[in-house]
Amino acid sequence: MVDVFEQVEEELRSDRYKRMARTWLPIVAGLLVVALVAALAWWGWQSYQTNQADKASAAYDRGMTALQANNPSGADAAFAEAAKSGNGAYKALALMQQAGIAVSANKTEDAVKLFDDAAKAAGDPIIADAAALKAVFLIMDTAPLADIQKRLEPLADDKRPLHAFAQEAQAMALLQHGKAADARQIFVQLQLGQDVPDSIRQRAQIGVESVDSGSAAGLAAIVRAAAAAPAPTAAPAQTQAPAPAAARQ
């Protein structure tokens, strides 16, 4: 009798395992297929990204070579290709180079748009804010103060990487629009700031002294010189392809 009970129990156990297999095997197989598809998709995406980065790098290098050969039209075409095929830093720097070419051709509106596009495309906040600042400097002499302040306000936040440059630009814009007292407050803050570059600290001191002496109007030359100076930029991250030469603009 014991053998009979054991045989029955074994058959019941076997039937239970069969039911479990019929229930779970399709699910497990489906999960394995999904995992395989996801892995292949990820590999394909990574390969595509690497290929695009290689194309952007090659196009960017051609653009820099064309610039050195004094061939702005060829450089612009190469940078346009880099901006189209690249992403992140490559795209942003290529757009900034195109903006620099537009500035040289006195196409200020085109340059401002290209700098704005570069700021949006950049994943690196230093590159993004540098592009945004360059756009501001191009419109400093022509745009209403409200428009300039709207552009500079987020860049001047203490948590932004180029906040000192943006704050200096705020002070310069205020000076240009006759708000010397407000500009002086910003200059004083820049003088006292802990992480302010020495060059900006020195110009801030000149700004305070000029406002106090009543000769702030004579700072127009300093404003123009600072606006013409290139804002800091960063090279593209070397994640998928070798970085090109440093951006000229």
C-alpha angles and dihedrals in degrees: 000000000000090000091052093052091048091050092050092048091049092051091049090050090049092051090050092052091049091052091048091049092050089050101044106028094073090048093049091046090050092051091050091051091049091049091049093049091048091050092049091046091051091049090049092049092049091049090049092049092049091049092049092048090052090052092048092049093051092047092047091052090051089052093052090048090051091050091052088050090053092246104135096169092053090045092050092052092049093048090048088055091048091050091050097048099033133069137201113002097004093052093045095048092046090052090048090052089051089050090053090053089050090052090052088052091050091246095138098163091052090048093052091051092048092050090049090050090049091052090053094046098048118099091190111080092213092057092042095051092043090055092047091050092051089053090052093050090054093056097035094105098043112029123087115262091245091059092048092048091050090055096044101043097079092041092053094059110121091238093060116096096235098035094130091056090048092049090051089051089052090054092047092051091050090050092051090054095048098257096127096155093055090046090051091057091056092046090053091051090051091051091054098040118119098215100037117128114246093241091058092043090054093048089048090055090052088049093053092047092048093050091047092049093047093243097108090122087069090066091082090097091053090048092052092045093050091047091052094050115097115254117233116277135184131223119247116272112261096231105123107003138017112278117249125236116295116283115263093210 
